[in-house]
Amino acid sequence: MDDDSRFAEFVAERADALLRYGYVLSGNAHDAADLTQEALIRLHRAWARVRRKDDPESYTRMIMARLHISVWRRRRRERLVWDLPETSHLDTRPSDGEQGLWQALAELPRRQRTVLVLRYYEQLTDSEIAGVLKISHGTVRSHASLGLSRLRSAIADRTYTQGSV
């Protein structure tokens, strides 16, 4: 039996118990899942050395406890202050026309919306967008073109509908 299959067998047998242990440590299901996942990743890296010992589960529990303490220490170092920032920032609510734009943008397919937000809100170039989304330059331009076309028609439809009422 090779190391990977032994590791997979260990994870299959003990993952639920480790997840429960993570929950007891953190008191939160999401943090428990993160602790368990990170501990199993670290265990896998050291599996060749750890599997020769009698109890890889106790090694994993020690990893989880140390990870939890590390997170707790980092959070404890945060300095929370009650003082308000010295400069004020007022967000203006979108006008009715802008609200329609945001609603039309939300109705676009995910990729088209992402490309338009990266291009016009984040002001990235097509090449940067292609790198971020791991798609070709032509696909970026295609999604942008289709998205803009849909936005224009959606806004025109809304304007026409509101104007005729």
DSSP file with accessible surface (Angstrom, degrees, kcal/mol):
  #  RESIDUE AA STRUCTURE BP1 BP2  ACC     N-H-->O    O-->H-N    N-H-->O    O-->H-N    TCO  KAPPA ALPHA  PHI   PSI    X-CA   Y-CA   Z-CA
    1    1 A M              0   0  142      0, 0.0     2,-0.0     0, 0.0     0, 0.0   0.000 360.0 360.0 360.0 127.3    0.0    0.0    0.0
    2    2 A D     >  -     0   0   99      1,-0.1     4,-1.9     4,-0.0     5,-0.2  -0.288 360.0-104.3 -82.7 168.8    1.6    3.3   -1.0
    3    3 A D  H  > S+     0   0   53      1,-0.2     4,-2.6     2,-0.2     5,-0.2   0.883 116.4  53.6 -61.1 -42.3    1.7    6.5    1.1
    4    4 A D  H  > S+     0   0   97      1,-0.2     4,-2.6     2,-0.2    -1,-0.2   0.895 109.4  47.5 -64.0 -39.4   -1.0    8.4   -0.7
    5    5 A S  H  > S+     0   0   43      2,-0.2     4,-2.2     1,-0.2    -1,-0.2   0.884 112.2  50.2 -70.6 -35.2   -3.5    5.6   -0.3
    6    6 A R  H  X S+     0   0   96     -4,-1.9     4,-2.4     2,-0.2    -2,-0.2   0.905 112.1  48.1 -65.9 -40.9   -2.6    5.3    3.4
    7    7 A F  H  X S+     0   0   27     -4,-2.6     4,-2.7     2,-0.2     5,-0.2   0.935 111.6  49.4 -63.2 -46.1   -3.1    9.0    3.8
    8    8 A A  H  X S+     0   0   57     -4,-2.6     4,-2.5     1,-0.2    -2,-0.2   0.894 111.1  50.4 -60.2 -39.0   -6.4    8.9    2.0
    9    9 A E  H  X S+     0   0   92     -4,-2.2     4,-2.1     2,-0.2    -1,-0.2   0.923 110.2  49.6 -65.3 -43.2   -7.5    6.0    4.2
   10   10 A F  H  X S+     0   0   20     -4,-2.4     4,-2.7     2,-0.2     5,-0.3   0.933 112.3  47.7 -59.9 -46.8   -6.5    8.0    7.3
   11   11 A V  H  X S+     0   0   36     -4,-2.7     4,-2.0     1,-0.2     5,-0.2   0.922 110.9  51.2 -62.3 -43.5   -8.5   11.0    6.2
   12   12 A A  H  < S+     0   0   85     -4,-2.5     4,-0.3    -5,-0.2    -1,-0.2   0.891 117.1  40.1 -61.4 -37.6  -11.5    8.9    5.3
   13   13 A E  H  < S+     0   0  119     -4,-2.1     4,-0.2    -5,-0.2    -2,-0.2   0.869 128.5  25.6 -79.6 -38.2  -11.5    7.3    8.8
   14   14 A R  H  X S+     0   0   82     -4,-2.7     4,-2.5    -5,-0.2     5,-0.2   0.459  88.4  96.2-113.0  -1.2  -10.6   10.3   11.0
   15   15 A A  H  X S+     0   0   26     -4,-2.0     4,-2.5    -5,-0.3     5,-0.2   0.908  87.7  50.0 -60.9 -41.4  -11.7   13.5    9.2
   16   16 A D  H  > S+     0   0  111     -4,-0.3     4,-2.3    -5,-0.2    -1,-0.2   0.916 111.7  48.1 -64.5 -41.6  -15.1   13.7   11.0
   17   17 A A  H  > S+     0   0    7     -4,-0.2     4,-2.3     1,-0.2    -1,-0.2   0.906 112.5  49.1 -65.4 -39.7  -13.4   13.3   14.4
   18   18 A L  H  X S+     0   0    0     -4,-2.5     4,-2.5     2,-0.2    -2,-0.2   0.884 109.2  52.7 -66.9 -36.6  -10.8   15.9   13.5
   19   19 A L  H  X S+     0   0   71     -4,-2.5     4,-2.1    -5,-0.2    -2,-0.2   0.919 109.2  49.2 -64.5 -41.1  -13.6   18.3   12.4
   20   20 A R  H  X S+     0   0  155     -4,-2.3     4,-2.3     2,-0.2    -2,-0.2   0.917 110.3  51.1 -63.2 -41.6  -15.3   17.8   15.7
   21   21 A Y  H  X S+     0   0   57     -4,-2.3     4,-2.3     1,-0.2    -2,-0.2   0.919 108.8  51.6 -61.4 -42.7  -12.1   18.5   17.5
   22   22 A G  H  X S+     0   0    0     -4,-2.5     4,-2.7     1,-0.2     5,-0.3   0.883 108.5  51.6 -61.2 -37.4  -11.7   21.7   15.4
   23   23 A Y  H  X S+     0   0  125     -4,-2.1     4,-3.1     2,-0.2    -2,-0.2   0.913 108.4  50.5 -66.7 -40.4  -15.2   22.8   16.4
   24   24 A V  H  < S+     0   0  117     -4,-2.3    -2,-0.2     1,-0.2    -1,-0.2   0.913 114.3  45.9 -63.8 -39.5  -14.4   22.2   20.1
   25   25 A L  H  < S+     0   0   46     -4,-2.3    -2,-0.2    -5,-0.2    -1,-0.2   0.946 127.8  23.6 -66.4 -48.0  -11.2   24.4   19.6
   26   26 A S  H  < S-     0   0   27     -4,-2.7    -2,-0.2    -5,-0.2    -3,-0.2   0.751  85.4-139.5 -96.2 -28.7  -12.8   27.2   17.7
   27   27 A G  S  < S+     0   0   51     -4,-3.1     2,-0.4    -5,-0.3    -4,-0.1   0.637  75.2  92.9  76.8  13.4  -16.5   27.1   18.6
   28   28 A N  S  > S-     0   0   63     -6,-0.3     4,-2.4    -5,-0.2     5,-0.2  -0.993  70.0-143.4-143.2 130.7  -17.4   27.8   14.9
   29   29 A A  H  > S+     0   0   60     -2,-0.4     4,-2.2     1,-0.2     5,-0.1   0.880 102.7  49.4 -64.2 -37.8  -18.1   25.4   12.2
   30   30 A H  H  > S+     0   0  148      2,-0.2     4,-2.2     1,-0.2    -1,-0.2   0.932 113.2  45.5 -69.0 -44.1  -16.4   27.4    9.5
   31   31 A D  H  > S+     0   0   44      2,-0.2     4,-2.8     1,-0.2    -2,-0.2   0.872 111.1  55.0 -65.4 -35.6  -13.2   27.9   11.5
   32   32 A A  H  X S+     0   0    1     -4,-2.4     4,-2.6     2,-0.2    -2,-0.2   0.921 107.9  48.0 -63.6 -42.4  -13.3   24.2   12.4
   33   33 A A  H  X S+     0   0   44     -4,-2.2     4,-2.6     2,-0.2    -2,-0.2   0.911 112.4  49.5 -64.6 -41.0  -13.4   23.3    8.7
   34   34 A D  H  X S+     0   0   96     -4,-2.2     4,-2.6     2,-0.2     5,-0.2   0.920 111.8  48.4 -63.6 -44.4  -10.5   25.7    8.0
   35   35 A L  H  X S+     0   0   14     -4,-2.8     4,-2.6     2,-0.2     5,-0.2   0.934 113.3  47.4 -59.9 -46.5   -8.4   24.3   10.9
   36   36 A T  H  X S+     0   0   11     -4,-2.6     4,-2.5     2,-0.2     5,-0.2   0.932 113.0  47.9 -63.3 -45.2   -9.1   20.7    9.8
   37   37 A Q  H  X S+     0   0  120     -4,-2.6     4,-2.1    -5,-0.2    -1,-0.2   0.939 113.8  45.9 -62.9 -47.2   -8.2   21.4    6.1
   38   38 A E  H  X S+     0   0   64     -4,-2.6     4,-2.3     1,-0.2    -1,-0.2   0.906 112.8  51.2 -64.5 -39.6   -5.0   23.3    6.9
   39   39 A A  H  X S+     0   0    0     -4,-2.6     4,-2.6    -5,-0.2    -1,-0.2   0.916 110.2  49.0 -64.7 -40.3   -4.0   20.6    9.4
   40   40 A L  H  X S+     0   0   26     -4,-2.5     4,-2.4     2,-0.2    -1,-0.2   0.870 109.3  52.8 -69.2 -33.1   -4.6   17.8    6.8
   41   41 A I  H  X S+     0   0   65     -4,-2.1     4,-1.7    -5,-0.2    -2,-0.2   0.945 112.8  44.1 -64.1 -45.6   -2.6   19.8    4.3
   42   42 A R  H  X S+     0   0  108     -4,-2.3     4,-1.3     1,-0.2    -2,-0.2   0.871 111.9  53.2 -67.8 -36.1    0.3   20.0    6.7
   43   43 A L  H  < S+     0   0    0     -4,-2.6     4,-0.4     1,-0.2     3,-0.3   0.918 105.6  54.1 -63.3 -41.5    0.0   16.4    7.7
   44   44 A H  H >< S+     0   0   85     -4,-2.4     3,-0.9     1,-0.2     4,-0.3   0.889 105.4  53.4 -61.2 -38.7    0.2   15.3    4.0
   45   45 A R  H 3< S+     0   0  181     -4,-1.7    -1,-0.2     1,-0.2     3,-0.2   0.849 119.4  34.2 -63.2 -34.6    3.4   17.2    3.6
   46   46 A A  T >X S+     0   0   11     -4,-1.3     4,-2.6    -3,-0.3     3,-0.8   0.252  85.6 112.5-103.3  12.2    4.9   15.4    6.6
   47   47 A W  H <> S+     0   0   17     -3,-0.9     4,-2.8    -4,-0.4     5,-0.3   0.867  70.2  58.3 -59.1 -40.2    3.1   12.0    6.0
   48   48 A A  H 34 S+     0   0   46     -4,-0.3     4,-0.3    -3,-0.2    -1,-0.3   0.889 116.3  36.0 -59.0 -36.6    6.2   10.0    5.1
   49   49 A R  H X4 S+     0   0  123     -3,-0.8     3,-0.5     2,-0.1     4,-0.3   0.891 120.1  47.0 -81.8 -41.1    7.8   10.9    8.5
   50   50 A V  H >< S+     0   0    1     -4,-2.6     3,-1.8     1,-0.2    -2,-0.2   0.852  99.1  65.8 -74.9 -34.9    4.6   10.8   10.6
   51   51 A R  T 3< S+     0   0   80     -4,-2.8    -1,-0.2     1,-0.3    -2,-0.1   0.776  93.1  62.8 -64.0 -23.3    3.1    7.5    9.3
   52   52 A R  T <  S+     0   0  170     -3,-0.5    -1,-0.3    -4,-0.3    -2,-0.2   0.724  92.7  80.2 -72.6 -21.1    6.0    5.6   10.8
   53   53 A K  S <  S-     0   0  127     -3,-1.8    -3,-0.0    -4,-0.3     0, 0.0  -0.388  92.0-114.0 -80.9 167.3    4.9    6.8   14.3
   54   54 A D  S    S+     0   0  166      1,-0.2    -1,-0.1    -2,-0.1    -3,-0.0   0.830  98.7  34.9 -72.8 -33.1    2.0    5.1   16.1
   55   55 A D     >  +     0   0   84      1,-0.1     4,-1.2    -5,-0.1     3,-0.3  -0.715  48.3 167.5-134.6  87.4   -0.5    7.9   16.1
   56   56 A P  H  > S+     0   0   20      0, 0.0     4,-2.2     0, 0.0     5,-0.2   0.789  81.0  65.6 -67.7 -21.6   -0.8   10.3   13.2
   57   57 A E  H  > S+     0   0   26      2,-0.2     4,-2.7     1,-0.2     5,-0.2   0.923  99.2  49.3 -67.2 -41.0   -4.1   11.6   14.7
   58   58 A S  H  > S+     0   0   59     -3,-0.3     4,-2.2     2,-0.2    -1,-0.2   0.894 110.0  52.7 -66.2 -34.6   -2.4   13.1   17.7
   59   59 A Y  H  X S+     0   0   63     -4,-1.2     4,-2.2     2,-0.2    -2,-0.2   0.933 110.7  47.6 -62.0 -43.4    0.1   14.8   15.5
   60   60 A T  H  X S+     0   0    0     -4,-2.2     4,-2.5     1,-0.2    -2,-0.2   0.904 109.7  52.1 -66.3 -40.3   -2.8   16.3   13.5
   61   61 A R  H  X S+     0   0   75     -4,-2.7     4,-2.5     2,-0.2    -1,-0.2   0.891 108.3  51.7 -63.5 -37.6   -4.5   17.4   16.7
   62   62 A M  H  X S+     0   0   94     -4,-2.2     4,-2.5     2,-0.2    -2,-0.2   0.920 108.9  50.7 -65.5 -40.5   -1.3   19.1   17.8
   63   63 A I  H  X S+     0   0   19     -4,-2.2     4,-2.6     1,-0.2    -2,-0.2   0.938 111.2  48.7 -59.3 -45.8   -1.1   20.9   14.4
   64   64 A M  H  X S+     0   0    0     -4,-2.5     4,-2.6     1,-0.2    -2,-0.2   0.912 110.8  49.6 -63.2 -42.4   -4.7   22.0   14.8
   65   65 A A  H  X S+     0   0   24     -4,-2.5     4,-2.5     1,-0.2    -1,-0.2   0.930 112.9  47.0 -63.4 -42.9   -4.2   23.3   18.3
   66   66 A R  H  X S+     0   0  171     -4,-2.5     4,-2.4     1,-0.2    -2,-0.2   0.896 111.7  50.5 -67.1 -39.2   -1.1   25.2   17.3
   67   67 A L  H  X S+     0   0   18     -4,-2.6     4,-2.4    -5,-0.2    -1,-0.2   0.922 111.0  49.2 -62.4 -43.5   -2.9   26.7   14.3
   68   68 A H  H  X S+     0   0   47     -4,-2.6     4,-2.7     2,-0.2    -2,-0.2   0.919 111.3  48.6 -63.5 -42.8   -5.8   27.8   16.5
   69   69 A I  H  X S+     0   0   71     -4,-2.5     4,-2.8     2,-0.2    -1,-0.2   0.920 110.0  53.1 -62.9 -40.5   -3.4   29.4   19.0
   70   70 A S  H  X S+     0   0   46     -4,-2.4     4,-2.1     2,-0.2    -2,-0.2   0.928 111.3  45.1 -61.5 -44.6   -1.6   31.2   16.1
   71   71 A V  H  X S+     0   0   41     -4,-2.4     4,-2.3     2,-0.2     5,-0.2   0.925 112.5  51.7 -64.6 -42.6   -4.9   32.6   14.8
   72   72 A W  H  X S+     0   0  126     -4,-2.7     4,-2.1     1,-0.2    -2,-0.2   0.915 109.6  49.7 -61.9 -41.9   -6.0   33.6   18.3
   73   73 A R  H  X S+     0   0  131     -4,-2.8     4,-1.5     1,-0.2    -1,-0.2   0.906 109.7  51.2 -64.5 -41.8   -2.7   35.4   18.9
   74   74 A R  H  X S+     0   0  137     -4,-2.1     4,-0.6     1,-0.2    -1,-0.2   0.916 111.9  46.7 -62.1 -42.5   -3.0   37.3   15.7
   75   75 A R  H >< S+     0   0  134     -4,-2.3     3,-0.8     1,-0.2    -1,-0.2   0.868 108.6  55.9 -66.2 -35.6   -6.5   38.4   16.5
   76   76 A R  H 3< S+     0   0  165     -4,-2.1    -1,-0.2     1,-0.2    -2,-0.2   0.820 101.0  58.6 -68.2 -29.3   -5.4   39.4   20.0
   77   77 A R  H 3< S+     0   0  176     -4,-1.5    -1,-0.2    -3,-0.2    -2,-0.2   0.661  81.2 106.9 -74.9 -16.0   -2.8   41.7   18.6
   78   78 A E    <<  -     0   0  125     -3,-0.8     2,-0.7    -4,-0.6    -3,-0.0  -0.401  66.6-141.0 -63.6 138.9   -5.3   43.7   16.7
   79   79 A R        -     0   0  208     -2,-0.1     2,-0.4     2,-0.0    -1,-0.1  -0.899  14.2-163.4-106.3 110.4   -5.9   47.1   18.2
   80   80 A L        -     0   0  149     -2,-0.7     2,-0.4     2,-0.0    -2,-0.0  -0.777   8.8-168.8 -91.8 132.3   -9.5   48.1   18.1
   81   81 A V        -     0   0   93     -2,-0.4    -2,-0.0     2,-0.1     0, 0.0  -0.926  23.7-152.4-123.0 150.5  -10.2   51.7   18.7
   82   82 A W        +     0   0  244     -2,-0.4     2,-0.2     2,-0.1    -1,-0.1   0.525  63.5 109.5 -95.9  -8.9  -13.4   53.6   19.4
   83   83 A D        -     0   0  139      1,-0.1    -2,-0.1     0, 0.0     3,-0.1  -0.483  69.4-124.7 -70.4 138.3  -12.3   56.9   17.9
   84   84 A L        -     0   0  152     -2,-0.2    -1,-0.1     1,-0.1    -2,-0.1  -0.447  35.9 -91.1 -76.9 153.3  -13.9   57.8   14.7
   85   85 A P        -     0   0  104      0, 0.0    -1,-0.1     0, 0.0     0, 0.0  -0.309  32.0-124.7 -62.0 152.2  -11.7   58.6   11.7
   86   86 A E  S    S+     0   0  201     -3,-0.1     2,-0.4     2,-0.1    -2,-0.1   0.787  93.2  59.7 -72.5 -28.4  -10.8   62.3   11.4
   87   87 A T  S    S-     0   0  117      2,-0.0     2,-0.3     0, 0.0     0, 0.0  -0.804  80.2-136.5-100.7 144.7  -12.1   62.6    7.9
   88   88 A S        -     0   0  108     -2,-0.4     2,-0.4    -4,-0.1    -2,-0.1  -0.685  11.6-160.2 -97.4 154.1  -15.7   62.0    7.1
   89   89 A H        -     0   0  147     -2,-0.3     2,-0.6     2,-0.0    -2,-0.0  -0.986   2.8-165.2-135.5 121.5  -16.8   60.1    4.0
   90   90 A L        -     0   0  148     -2,-0.4     2,-0.5     2,-0.0    -2,-0.0  -0.936   8.3-151.8-110.6 121.9  -20.3   60.4    2.7
   91   91 A D        -     0   0  134     -2,-0.6     2,-0.4     0, 0.0    -2,-0.0  -0.806  14.9-142.1 -87.1 130.8  -21.6   57.8    0.3
   92   92 A T        -     0   0  127     -2,-0.5     3,-0.1     1,-0.0    -2,-0.0  -0.759  18.7-117.4 -93.1 139.1  -24.2   59.2   -2.0
   93   93 A R        -     0   0  211     -2,-0.4     6,-0.1     1,-0.1    -1,-0.0  -0.490  37.9 -99.1 -70.3 144.3  -27.1   57.0   -3.0
   94   94 A P        -     0   0   47      0, 0.0    -1,-0.1     0, 0.0     0, 0.0  -0.349  38.5-117.4 -63.3 142.9  -27.4   56.2   -6.6
   95   95 A S     >  -     0   0   67      1,-0.1     4,-2.9    -3,-0.1     5,-0.2  -0.188  35.4 -94.6 -69.4 173.9  -29.9   58.3   -8.6
   96   96 A D  H  > S+     0   0  149      1,-0.2     4,-2.0     2,-0.2     5,-0.1   0.906 128.1  49.5 -59.6 -41.4  -32.8   56.6  -10.2
   97   97 A G  H  > S+     0   0   60      1,-0.2     4,-1.6     2,-0.2    -1,-0.2   0.918 113.1  45.9 -64.2 -41.5  -30.9   56.3  -13.5
   98   98 A E  H  > S+     0   0   99      2,-0.2     4,-2.7     1,-0.2    -2,-0.2   0.866 108.1  57.3 -68.7 -36.3  -27.9   54.9  -11.8
   99   99 A Q  H  X S+     0   0   92     -4,-2.9     4,-2.3     1,-0.2    -1,-0.2   0.915 106.1  50.1 -60.7 -40.5  -30.1   52.5   -9.8
  100  100 A G  H  X S+     0   0   16     -4,-2.0     4,-2.6     2,-0.2    -1,-0.2   0.888 109.4  51.9 -64.3 -37.2  -31.4   51.1  -13.1
  101  101 A L  H  X S+     0   0   70     -4,-1.6     4,-2.7     2,-0.2    -2,-0.2   0.936 109.9  47.9 -64.2 -45.9  -27.9   50.7  -14.3
  102  102 A W  H  X S+     0   0  124     -4,-2.7     4,-2.1     2,-0.2    -2,-0.2   0.894 113.0  48.8 -63.1 -38.2  -26.9   48.8  -11.2
  103  103 A Q  H  X S+     0   0  100     -4,-2.3     4,-1.1    -5,-0.2    -1,-0.2   0.923 112.0  48.1 -67.6 -42.1  -29.9   46.6  -11.6
  104  104 A A  H  < S+     0   0    3     -4,-2.6     4,-0.5     1,-0.2     3,-0.3   0.894 110.8  52.2 -64.7 -38.3  -29.3   46.0  -15.3
  105  105 A L  H >< S+     0   0   22     -4,-2.7     3,-1.3     1,-0.2    -1,-0.2   0.912 106.0  53.9 -63.6 -40.1  -25.6   45.1  -14.4
  106  106 A A  H 3< S+     0   0   63     -4,-2.1    -1,-0.2     1,-0.3    -2,-0.2   0.783 104.0  57.0 -65.6 -24.7  -26.8   42.6  -11.8
  107  107 A E  T 3< S+     0   0  119     -4,-1.1    -1,-0.3    -3,-0.3    -2,-0.2   0.563  86.4 101.0 -84.5  -8.9  -28.9   40.9  -14.5
  108  108 A L  S <  S-     0   0   10     -3,-1.3    39,-0.0    -4,-0.5    -3,-0.0  -0.370  88.9 -88.7 -70.7 156.5  -26.0   40.3  -16.8
  109  109 A P     >  -     0   0   52      0, 0.0     4,-2.7     0, 0.0     5,-0.3  -0.299  45.2-106.4 -60.2 153.0  -24.3   36.8  -16.9
  110  110 A R  H  > S+     0   0  159      1,-0.2     4,-2.6     2,-0.2     5,-0.2   0.872 115.9  46.7 -54.0 -48.5  -21.5   36.4  -14.4
  111  111 A R  H  > S+     0   0   87      2,-0.2     4,-2.5     1,-0.2    -1,-0.2   0.919 113.5  48.0 -65.2 -42.8  -18.6   36.6  -16.8
  112  112 A Q  H  > S+     0   0   13      2,-0.2     4,-2.4     1,-0.2    -2,-0.2   0.934 113.3  48.1 -63.7 -44.0  -19.9   39.7  -18.7
  113  113 A R  H  X S+     0   0   79     -4,-2.7     4,-2.6     1,-0.2     5,-0.2   0.935 111.8  50.4 -62.1 -43.3  -20.6   41.5  -15.4
  114  114 A T  H  X S+     0   0   42     -4,-2.6     4,-2.7    -5,-0.3     5,-0.2   0.925 110.6  48.7 -61.9 -45.3  -17.2   40.6  -14.1
  115  115 A V  H  X S+     0   0    0     -4,-2.5     4,-2.4     1,-0.2     5,-0.2   0.932 113.0  47.6 -61.8 -44.1  -15.4   41.9  -17.2
  116  116 A L  H  X>S+     0   0    7     -4,-2.4     4,-2.9     2,-0.2     5,-0.6   0.913 112.7  48.3 -66.1 -39.9  -17.4   45.2  -17.2
  117  117 A V  I  X>S+     0   0   49     -4,-2.6     5,-2.2     1,-0.2     4,-1.8   0.937 113.6  47.0 -66.0 -43.3  -16.8   45.8  -13.5
  118  118 A L  I  <5S+     0   0   27     -4,-2.7     6,-2.7    -5,-0.2    -2,-0.2   0.888 118.3  42.6 -65.7 -35.3  -13.0   45.1  -13.9
  119  119 A R  I  <5S+     0   0   49     -4,-2.4    -2,-0.2     4,-0.2    -1,-0.2   0.950 129.1  21.5 -76.6 -49.4  -12.8   47.3  -17.0
  120  120 A Y  I  <5S+     0   0  127     -4,-2.9    -3,-0.2    -5,-0.2    -2,-0.2   0.773 132.1  34.9 -97.4 -26.8  -14.9   50.3  -15.9
  121  121 A Y  I  <<S+     0   0  163     -4,-1.8    -3,-0.2    -5,-0.6    -4,-0.1   0.887 132.0  28.2 -92.6 -48.1  -14.9   50.2  -12.1
  122  122 A E  S   <S-     0   0  111     -5,-2.2    -3,-0.2     2,-0.1    -4,-0.2   0.567  98.8-137.3 -86.3 -12.6  -11.5   48.8  -11.5
  123  123 A Q        +     0   0  158     -6,-0.4     2,-0.2     1,-0.2    -4,-0.2   0.872  42.4 161.9  56.5  45.4  -10.1   50.4  -14.7
  124  124 A L        -     0   0   46     -6,-2.7    -1,-0.2     1,-0.1     2,-0.1  -0.619  38.6-115.0 -87.7 154.4   -8.1   47.4  -15.7
  125  125 A T     >  -     0   0   76     -2,-0.2     4,-2.6     1,-0.1     5,-0.2  -0.370  30.5-104.3 -79.7 167.2   -6.9   46.9  -19.3
  126  126 A D  H  > S+     0   0   23      1,-0.2     4,-2.6     2,-0.2     5,-0.2   0.888 123.1  52.0 -59.9 -39.0   -8.1   44.0  -21.4
  127  127 A S  H  > S+     0   0   82      2,-0.2     4,-2.1     1,-0.2    -1,-0.2   0.905 110.1  48.0 -65.1 -40.5   -4.7   42.2  -20.8
  128  128 A E  H  > S+     0   0   97      2,-0.2     4,-2.5     1,-0.2    -2,-0.2   0.908 112.0  49.7 -66.7 -40.0   -5.0   42.6  -17.1
  129  129 A I  H  X S+     0   0    0     -4,-2.6     4,-2.9     2,-0.2     5,-0.2   0.925 108.9  52.5 -63.6 -43.4   -8.6   41.3  -17.1
  130  130 A A  H  X>S+     0   0   13     -4,-2.6     5,-1.7     1,-0.2     4,-1.1   0.905 111.3  47.8 -59.4 -40.1   -7.5   38.3  -19.2
  131  131 A G  H  <5S+     0   0   51     -4,-2.1    -2,-0.2     2,-0.2    -1,-0.2   0.910 112.9  47.3 -67.4 -41.5   -4.8   37.6  -16.6
  132  132 A V  H  <5S+     0   0   87     -4,-2.5    -2,-0.2     1,-0.2    -1,-0.2   0.936 121.7  35.0 -65.8 -45.2   -7.1   37.9  -13.7
  133  133 A L  H  <5S-     0   0   35     -4,-2.9    -1,-0.2    -5,-0.2    -2,-0.2   0.510 103.7-127.9 -88.6  -7.3   -9.9   35.8  -15.2
  134  134 A K  T  <5 +     0   0  179     -4,-1.1     2,-0.3    -5,-0.2    -3,-0.2   0.932  67.7 122.0  57.5  48.6   -7.5   33.4  -17.0
  135  135 A I      < -     0   0   30     -5,-1.7    -1,-0.2    -6,-0.2    -2,-0.1  -0.865  67.7 -85.4-130.6 168.7   -9.2   33.8  -20.3
  136  136 A S     >  -     0   0   66     -2,-0.3     4,-1.9     1,-0.1     5,-0.1  -0.303  33.2-115.3 -75.5 161.5   -8.0   35.0  -23.7
  137  137 A H  H  > S+     0   0   87      1,-0.2     4,-2.1     2,-0.2     5,-0.2   0.892 117.6  53.1 -60.8 -41.0   -7.8   38.7  -24.7
  138  138 A G  H  > S+     0   0   46      1,-0.2     4,-2.4     2,-0.2    -1,-0.2   0.872 105.7  53.0 -64.4 -36.8  -10.4   38.0  -27.4
  139  139 A T  H  > S+     0   0   51      2,-0.2     4,-2.8     1,-0.2     5,-0.2   0.892 107.2  52.7 -66.8 -37.7  -12.8   36.5  -24.8
  140  140 A V  H  X S+     0   0    0     -4,-1.9     4,-2.5     2,-0.2    -2,-0.2   0.950 111.4  45.6 -60.3 -48.9  -12.5   39.6  -22.7
  141  141 A R  H  X S+     0   0  135     -4,-2.1     4,-2.5     1,-0.2    -2,-0.2   0.893 112.8  51.0 -64.1 -38.4  -13.4   41.9  -25.6
  142  142 A S  H  X S+     0   0   61     -4,-2.4     4,-2.8     2,-0.2     5,-0.2   0.940 111.7  46.2 -64.2 -47.7  -16.3   39.6  -26.6
  143  143 A H  H  X S+     0   0   39     -4,-2.8     4,-2.7     1,-0.2     5,-0.2   0.899 113.5  50.2 -62.5 -39.6  -17.7   39.6  -23.0
  144  144 A A  H  X S+     0   0    0     -4,-2.5     4,-2.7    -5,-0.2     5,-0.2   0.935 112.3  46.7 -64.3 -44.0  -17.3   43.4  -22.8
  145  145 A S  H  X S+     0   0   77     -4,-2.5     4,-2.3     2,-0.2    -2,-0.2   0.941 115.7  44.2 -64.3 -47.4  -19.0   43.9  -26.1
  146  146 A L  H  X S+     0   0   85     -4,-2.8     4,-2.4     1,-0.2    -1,-0.2   0.913 114.6  50.0 -64.3 -41.9  -21.9   41.6  -25.3
  147  147 A G  H  X S+     0   0    0     -4,-2.7     4,-2.5    -5,-0.2    -2,-0.2   0.921 111.3  47.5 -64.0 -45.0  -22.3   43.0  -21.8
  148  148 A L  H  X S+     0   0   33     -4,-2.7     4,-2.8    -5,-0.2    -1,-0.2   0.905 111.2  52.0 -62.7 -40.7  -22.3   46.6  -23.0
  149  149 A S  H  X S+     0   0   69     -4,-2.3     4,-2.3    -5,-0.2    -2,-0.2   0.931 111.7  46.1 -61.4 -44.6  -24.9   45.8  -25.7
  150  150 A R  H  X S+     0   0  127     -4,-2.4     4,-2.5     1,-0.2    -1,-0.2   0.888 112.5  50.9 -65.7 -40.3  -27.2   44.1  -23.1
  151  151 A L  H  X S+     0   0   17     -4,-2.5     4,-2.7     2,-0.2     5,-0.3   0.934 110.1  49.6 -61.7 -46.0  -26.7   47.0  -20.7
  152  152 A R  H  X S+     0   0  165     -4,-2.8     4,-2.5     1,-0.2    -2,-0.2   0.927 114.0  44.5 -59.7 -45.3  -27.6   49.6  -23.4
  153  153 A S  H  X S+     0   0   60     -4,-2.3     4,-2.6    -5,-0.2    -1,-0.2   0.899 113.4  50.7 -69.3 -36.7  -30.7   47.7  -24.5
  154  154 A A  H  X S+     0   0   23     -4,-2.5     4,-2.3     2,-0.2    -2,-0.2   0.929 113.7  44.6 -65.7 -42.2  -31.8   47.1  -20.9
  155  155 A I  H  X S+     0   0   60     -4,-2.7     4,-2.7     2,-0.2     5,-0.2   0.912 113.2  50.6 -69.1 -40.2  -31.4   50.8  -20.0
  156  156 A A  H  X S+     0   0   55     -4,-2.5     4,-2.7    -5,-0.3    -2,-0.2   0.919 110.8  49.9 -62.5 -42.0  -33.2   51.8  -23.2
  157  157 A D  H  X S+     0   0  101     -4,-2.6     4,-2.7     2,-0.2    -2,-0.2   0.916 112.5  46.9 -61.9 -42.6  -36.0   49.4  -22.4
  158  158 A R  H  X S+     0   0   53     -4,-2.3     4,-2.8     2,-0.2     5,-0.2   0.905 113.2  48.4 -66.7 -41.9  -36.4   50.8  -18.9
  159  159 A T  H  X S+     0   0   87     -4,-2.7     4,-2.4     2,-0.2    -2,-0.2   0.924 113.9  46.6 -63.5 -43.1  -36.2   54.4  -20.2
  160  160 A Y  H  X S+     0   0  176     -4,-2.7     4,-1.6    -5,-0.2    -2,-0.2   0.927 114.2  47.9 -64.2 -44.7  -38.8   53.7  -22.8
  161  161 A T  H  X S+     0   0   81     -4,-2.7     4,-0.5    -5,-0.2    -2,-0.2   0.923 115.5  44.0 -64.9 -43.4  -41.1   51.8  -20.3
  162  162 A Q  H >< S+     0   0  142     -4,-2.8     3,-0.6     1,-0.2    -1,-0.2   0.868 112.7  52.8 -70.6 -33.9  -40.8   54.6  -17.7
  163  163 A G  H 3< S+     0   0   66     -4,-2.4    -1,-0.2    -5,-0.2    -2,-0.2   0.811 107.8  50.6 -71.9 -27.4  -41.3   57.4  -20.3
  164  164 A S  H 3<        0   0   80     -4,-1.6    -1,-0.2    -5,-0.2    -2,-0.2   0.571 360.0 360.0 -88.5  -7.9  -44.5   55.8  -21.7
  165  165 A V    <<        0   0  154     -3,-0.6    -3,-0.0    -4,-0.5    -4,-0.0  -0.308 360.0 360.0 -77.1 360.0  -46.2   55.5  -18.2
